[in-house]
Amino acid sequence: MDALIVLAGGRSERFDGGPKALASIDGTPMVGHVVARLAALTHRVVISARAEQHAPLRRALAPLESAEACLDLAFAADDVPDCGPVYGVSAGVSALTAQWPATFDGSGSRSVGLVACDLPLVESVLFERLETALVETGVDAVVPETDDGYAHPLAGVYRLEPLCEAVAAVRPSADETARRQPGLFDVLSGLETCVVGGDDLPADAARMLSNVNTREALESVRESVADSSRW
């Protein structure tokens, strides 16, 4: 992948006790687990979040940025906060061209991973499979689908130019924003999308795609990480 956009701008309304992106798992904030697990695939990482979140997120990720000498972090602010992930994606792709203009200059076909900050068990092998499918099929987007039939657009790989066009197409005008908040499935509807599931995904893909929305889910993940570290 040419870059990774991590969405961390939510209000964590179902997560009692502060922003879930900063919740500690084995001494590392949740967003740090996501970045660390996927940093091997690309050194360009954009954290898309509300402007007031940037300072605490930057502090939380500083140890990882120091440890990963090649990691290049950028931050993007939603221009329309609290209106869903489409705006976070829009801010993220805009940051790519601002931070790395020579790479993301609109020419060629660049691939970008989208991932939510609340998938701390995600593994690089999942995105490697999705990236391979993107290259082999030539589609605009590849997203995983778990056995429950649910597709996960916030754990997918996208071609940058079609993604930008699809996001622009579904964003409402300023006076419509309060009435209509598009979602990522609206974006997918404007893209040629390949859905990958079953045996084409890693055996434990369902675990990788388990998101943490509640304190109960956080404790479950903490136990899972602790158990795996004992081995």
C-alpha positions in Angstrom: 0.0 0.0 0.0 1.1 3.5 -0.7 -0.4 4.9 2.5 -2.7 4.0 5.4 -5.5 6.2 6.8 -6.6 5.5 10.4 -9.9 6.9 11.4 -9.9 8.0 15.0 -12.4 10.9 15.1 -15.4 9.3 16.7 -16.9 10.4 20.0 -16.7 6.9 21.5 -20.3 7.3 22.7 -20.7 3.6 23.6 -17.2 3.5 25.3 -17.4 4.6 28.9 -14.3 6.4 30.1 -12.7 8.6 27.5 -11.6 8.2 23.8 -11.3 4.5 22.9 -8.4 5.2 20.6 -6.3 6.0 23.6 -7.4 3.1 25.7 -4.4 1.0 26.9 -3.9 -2.6 25.8 -0.8 -4.2 27.2 0.7 -0.7 27.8 0.0 0.6 24.3 -2.9 2.7 23.2 -5.4 1.0 21.0 -4.6 3.2 18.0 -0.9 2.3 18.5 -1.7 -1.4 18.1 -3.4 -0.7 14.8 -0.5 1.5 13.5 2.2 -0.9 14.7 0.5 -4.0 13.2 0.2 -2.4 9.8 3.3 -0.2 9.6 5.2 -3.0 7.9 3.0 -2.4 4.8 3.6 1.3 4.4 5.6 4.0 6.2 3.0 6.8 5.3 0.3 6.9 7.9 -2.4 9.5 8.3 -4.4 9.8 11.6 -7.8 11.4 10.8 -9.4 12.8 13.8 -11.0 15.9 15.3 -8.5 18.8 15.7 -8.6 18.7 19.5 -7.7 15.0 19.4 -4.4 15.6 17.6 -2.2 16.5 20.5 -3.1 13.5 22.7 -2.9 11.2 19.7 0.5 12.6 18.8 1.7 12.0 22.3 0.3 8.5 22.4 2.0 7.6 19.1 5.4 9.3 19.8 7.0 6.1 21.2 6.0 4.2 18.1 7.2 6.9 15.8 10.6 6.9 17.6 10.9 3.1 17.5 9.9 2.9 13.8 12.5 5.1 12.2 10.9 4.9 8.8 7.4 5.7 10.0 6.1 9.0 8.6 3.0 10.2 10.5 0.6 12.9 9.5 -2.6 14.2 11.1 -5.8 15.3 9.4 -8.8 17.1 10.9 -12.4 16.5 9.8 -13.6 19.7 8.2 -17.2 18.7 9.3 -16.8 17.0 12.7 -19.3 14.6 14.2 -20.9 13.8 10.8 -19.5 10.3 10.2 -16.5 8.6 8.7 -17.0 9.9 5.1 -15.6 13.3 6.3 -12.8 11.6 8.1 -11.8 9.8 4.9 -12.1 13.0 2.9 -9.8 14.7 5.4 -7.4 11.8 5.2 -7.0 11.7 1.5 -6.6 15.5 1.4 -3.7 15.1 3.9 -2.0 12.6 1.6 -1.5 15.2 -1.1 -0.5 17.9 1.4 2.0 15.7 3.2 3.5 13.8 0.3 2.7 15.8 -2.9 5.4 14.0 -5.0 3.7 10.7 -4.4 0.1 11.6 -4.4 0.0 14.1 -7.3 -3.0 12.6 -9.0 -1.0 10.7 -11.6 -0.9 6.9 -11.6 -2.8 4.5 -9.4 -2.0 4.6 -5.7 -3.5 2.2 -3.2 -4.6 3.4 0.2 -5.7 1.3 3.2 -8.5 2.5 5.4 -8.8 1.2 8.9 -10.7 2.1 12.1 -8.7 2.8 15.2 -10.8 0.3 17.2 -9.4 -2.9 15.4 -6.4 -3.5 17.7 -6.2 -7.2 16.7 -5.9 -6.5 12.9 -2.8 -8.1 11.2 -0.8 -7.1 8.2 -1.6 -10.4 6.5 -5.2 -9.4 6.1 -4.3 -6.2 4.2 -1.7 -8.1 2.2 -4.5 -10.4 1.0 -6.7 -7.4 0.1 -3.9 -5.6 -1.7 -3.2 -8.7 -3.7 -6.8 -8.9 -4.7 -6.8 -5.2 -5.7 -3.9 -5.8 -8.0 -5.3 -9.1 -9.5 -8.8 -7.8 -10.1 -8.1 -4.3 -11.1 -11.2 -3.0 -9.2 -11.4 0.2 -7.2 -11.8 -1.3 -3.8 -11.4 -4.5 -1.9 -13.1 -5.1 1.5 -13.3 -8.2 3.6 -16.6 -9.9 4.5 -16.9 -12.1 7.6 -19.0 -15.2 7.8 -22.0 -13.3 9.2 -22.3 -11.6 5.8 -21.0 -8.2 7.0 -18.6 -6.3 4.8 -16.0 -4.1 6.5 -15.2 -0.9 4.5 -13.1 0.3 7.4 -10.6 -2.5 6.9 -10.2 -2.2 3.2 -7.8 -1.2 0.4 -8.8 1.4 -2.2 -7.4 3.0 -5.3 -6.9 6.6 -4.3 -8.3 8.4 -7.4 -11.6 6.5 -7.5 -11.9 6.8 -3.7 -11.6 10.6 -3.9 -14.2 10.8 -6.6 -16.6 8.6 -4.8 -16.3 10.5 -1.5 -16.8 13.8 -3.3 -19.9 12.4 -5.0 -21.7 11.5 -1.8 -20.7 14.5 0.4 -23.7 16.7 0.9 -23.5 20.4 0.4 -22.9 22.6 3.5 -26.6 23.3 3.9 -27.5 19.6 3.6 -25.0 18.3 6.1 -27.3 18.5 9.2 -30.0 16.6 7.3 -28.0 14.0 5.5 -24.9 12.1 6.7 -23.6 9.6 4.1 -21.8 6.5 5.2 -19.0 4.4 3.7 -21.4 2.0 2.1 -22.6 5.0 0.1 -19.0 5.5 -1.0 -18.7 1.8 -1.9 -21.8 2.0 -4.1 -19.9 4.4 -6.3 -16.9 2.1 -6.6 -16.2 -1.1 -8.4 -15.8 -3.2 -5.3 -14.5 -6.8 -4.7 -15.7 -8.4 -1.5 -13.3 -11.1 -0.2 -14.5 -13.7 2.3 -14.3 -17.3 3.3 -11.1 -19.2 2.5 -9.7 -16.2 0.7 -9.2 -14.5 4.1 -6.8 -15.5 6.8 -8.2 -18.2 9.1 -8.6 -15.8 12.0 -10.0 -12.9 10.0 -13.1 -12.6 12.3 -10.8 -12.0 15.3 -8.8 -9.4 13.4 -12.0 -7.6 12.5 -13.5 -7.5 16.0 -13.9 -3.9 16.9 -13.9 -2.4 20.4 -16.9 -0.3 21.0 -17.5 -1.0 24.7 -15.5 -1.5 27.9 -16.5 -5.2 27.9 -15.0 -5.6 24.4 -11.9 -3.9 25.6 -11.4 -6.3 28.5 -11.9 -9.2 26.1 -9.2 -7.9 23.8 -6.9 -7.3 26.8 -7.3 -10.9 27.9 -6.7 -12.1 24.3 -3.5 -10.1 24.0 -2.3 -11.2 27.4 -3.0 -14.9 26.6 -1.1 -14.6 23.3 1.9 -13.0 24.9 2.2 -15.9 27.4 3.0 -18.2 24.5 
